[in-house]
Amino acid sequence: MSETVGVRQAQRRRTRRALLDAALSLLEEQSLGSLGLREVTRVAGVAPTAFYRHFRDIEELGIALVDEALQNLHATVRSTLAASGEAAQRIDTAVDLMAELVRDYPGHIRFIVRERHGGVRKVREAVAGQLDAFAREVAERLGADPLGAGWSPEDLLMLARLYVDHMVMTASAYLAADLEDNEWAAVTRTARRQLRLIHVGRVNWPAPRDR
């Protein structure tokens, strides 16, 4: 009996994976709001009725994709925060990790970049909520850094959101660049320079009494 249950669970996981992968492949050329259930199940190779064993509707599938995509992004955020060394070295590490994430998960990153301001409200809110959670985690880490001494919580969060926005903007630029061309290297150079500019602003931000 347990073996039968295990087989069924494995099949269920495969079907769910097939639906998510099918949606990601279709979302390379269209937005979530224009995606149809039958379109997804056809590409996944499953019956339309099988869809409802995993998701109530396309909106819920979209939220599942947000969770999956941002798990990978969150791992990159954590790795960036854990990076050691001088500012220039940490900046290089942050950009390299972002580039690696886009190379490994282009479909997920494209989905997040597009749906961050997309037409499906609950999916848009899910992206915003997770990015805000990332920003608050970054702000906490910035506050523990000596450079964050004396900063107000509001200013730390403002800076953290700037870093998170830059990360998403850089991911979008990588997606638009040709991996085999000089465009990819140009995105890397620009992203590093932008982060250095942010760092200079951070170092020279007015003391609390001057703000």
Residue pairs with C-beta under 8 A, 6 or more apart in sequence:
12 53
12 54
15 44
15 46
15 50
15 53
15 54
16 54
18 44
18 45
18 46
19 40
19 41
19 44
19 46
19 51
19 54
19 55
19 61
20 61
20 64
20 65
20 68
21 44
22 40
22 41
22 43
22 44
23 35
23 40
23 61
23 62
23 65
24 65
24 107
24 108
24 111
25 43
25 107
26 35
26 39
26 40
26 43
27 35
27 107
27 110
27 111
27 114
28 107
28 110
31 114
31 115
31 118
31 119
32 58
32 62
32 111
32 114
32 115
32 118
32 119
32 120
32 123
33 118
33 119
33 120
35 58
36 58
37 48
37 51
37 57
37 58
38 48
40 51
40 58
40 61
41 47
41 48
41 50
41 51
54 61
55 61
55 64
59 120
59 122
59 123
62 115
62 120
62 122
62 123
62 126
63 122
63 123
63 126
65 108
65 111
66 111
66 112
66 115
66 123
66 126
66 127
66 130
67 126
67 130
68 108
69 105
69 108
69 109
69 111
69 112
70 112
70 127
70 130
70 131
70 134
72 101
72 104
72 105
72 108
73 101
73 109
73 112
73 134
73 167
74 130
74 134
76 97
76 98
76 100
76 101
76 167
77 134
77 137
77 138
77 164
77 167
79 93
79 97
80 90
80 93
80 94
80 97
81 137
81 138
81 141
83 89
83 90
83 93
83 94
84 90
85 93
87 196
87 199
88 196
91 192
91 195
91 196
91 199
92 192
94 167
94 195
95 170
95 188
95 191
95 192
95 195
96 188
98 167
98 170
98 171
98 174
98 191
99 174
99 184
99 187
99 188
101 109
101 171
102 109
102 171
102 174
102 175
103 179
106 175
109 171
109 174
109 175
110 175
112 127
112 168
112 171
113 168
113 171
113 172
113 175
115 123
115 124
115 127
116 124
116 127
116 128
116 131
116 168
117 124
118 124
131 164
131 168
132 161
134 164
135 157
135 160
135 161
135 163
135 164
136 157
136 160
137 160
138 160
138 163
138 164
139 153
139 156
139 157
139 159
139 160
142 148
142 151
142 156
142 159
142 160
143 151
143 153
143 156
147 202
147 203
148 156
150 207
150 208
151 159
151 205
151 208
152 208
152 211
155 205
155 211
159 198
159 202
162 198
163 198
166 191
166 194
166 195
166 198
170 187
170 191
170 194
173 187
173 190
173 191
174 184
174 187
176 183
177 183
177 184
177 186
177 187
178 184
